[in-house]
Amino acid sequence: MRRRIIGLDLGSKTVGIAKSDLLQTLASPHETIFFNPNDYKQALHKVIKCLEDFDVEKIVLGLPKHMSGEVGIRGNISLDFKVELEALGYQVILWDERLSSKAATNALIQGNVSRKNRKKVIDQVAAVIILQGYLDSKN
């Protein structure tokens, strides 16, 4: 049986986590992890703890880029996070996450999700969009 692919949307205070089904065709939201602002060691520790619940084949990590395609400060943080995950034995794929948060917000607005509730799930939905983009590209 196949293992799961995990999607991550890394922010400055949260990590949105999505998971694939075992057929690796459909992404679904899993959890939003909160950490102290810009404390990526804490974020890594909490993500690793969450990943223990799954038989993980690989991780798809959102890579923030400017609209010009350049990688900025946020992108470099994701690149460092990738290195940390790989050092722990995980295979990590970087996925262009430009406009994923915007698409997540639009989807939640269209679903009539209140602003208060959107804040609770926006990172998970962004992780779903990142992961689903990857799954669609490989299927």
N, C-alpha and C positions, 0 to 999 in steps of 0.2 A: 504494500500500500504506500502511496505517496505521503510525503510529509508536508507540513504547512509552510507557506511563505508568509512572512510577516512584513507589514508596511509600517514605516515610522515617519511621522511629521514632527521634526524637532523644532521647538520654539525656544524662546528665552526663559520661559517659566513652565512650559508644559511639553509633553510628548504625546501626540496622538498615536494610538496603536490600532492597526487593522490586521485581520488574519484572513488567509485564504481558506476555502473549503479544501477537503482532501483531494479533490480532483484538480485543484489549482486553476479553477475557472472563474470563481466568484469571490470578491472581497467583501468582508463585513466588518463593522466597527467592533472593537473589543474594549478599549479602555482609554481614558486620558490620565496620564501620570503628571502630577504636580511636583515641582521641585523649587528650591530657592532660586531666585533670579540669577541667571548666568552661572549656576553651580552645576556644570556638566558632569562632574564626577558623581555627584548625587543622582543626576538624571541617569547616568550609565548604570549605577548600582540598582536603581529602581527598575530600569528596563530589563536588566539581566534577571532580576527576581521574577518579573512578569513572564519572561521567555521560558522559565523553568516549567511553566504549565503546558508547554507545547513541544512537539517533536519538530524542531525548526530545520527546514532544508536551507533556506537563505533568508536574508533580510533585504528589503527594498527601502532604502533611505532617501527621502526627498532631499534634493540638492537645490537650494535657492540660488537663482541667478537673476541678474538684472535683465531687463528686457533686451539689452544689447547682447546678451549671452555671456557677459563677464561674470565671474564668480567674485563676490564681495566678501565682506566680513562674515555675514551669516553663512555664506557658502563655505568659507574656510572653517568655521566651527563644525559644520556637518562633515567636512573632509577629515577633521581631527577625530570626530565621533566615530567615523567609519574605521579609522586606524585602530581605535580602542576596541571596537567590536571584533575586528579581524584578529587582534592580538589574543582575544579570548576564544578563537577558533570558529567564529561565524563567517560565512560567506556573505559579503555585502555588495549589493548592486546599487549604484547611485542612479536616481531618476529625477529628471528635470521637473521641478515642482512649480514652475512659474504658473501663476494664476490658479493654483489648486485651492488656496484659501478663498479666493474670490468665487470660484465655482462652488465650493462647499457652502459659502454664505448664500449664494443665489439659490441653491437647491433647498436649503433650509427655509429661506423666505418663501419660496414657491410652495413648500410643504406647510406653510402657515405656522411655523415654529416660532414661538415668542422670542424676543431679543434675549430675555433672561435664560431661557432654555437653550438658545443657540450658543451662548457662551460656554455652556456645559459640554456640548458635543462637537463644536466646530473643528477641533483638532482631530478627533476621531474620523469625522467625515472627510477632512483633508487627507488623512492617512488612507482612507478607503479609495479616494480618487487617485492618489499616487500608486497604490498597489494595483487597483483595477487597470490603470493605464499599462503597467508592466505586464499583468496577466493577459490582457488583450493583445499585447505586442508579441507574446510568445505562443499564443494559441492560434 
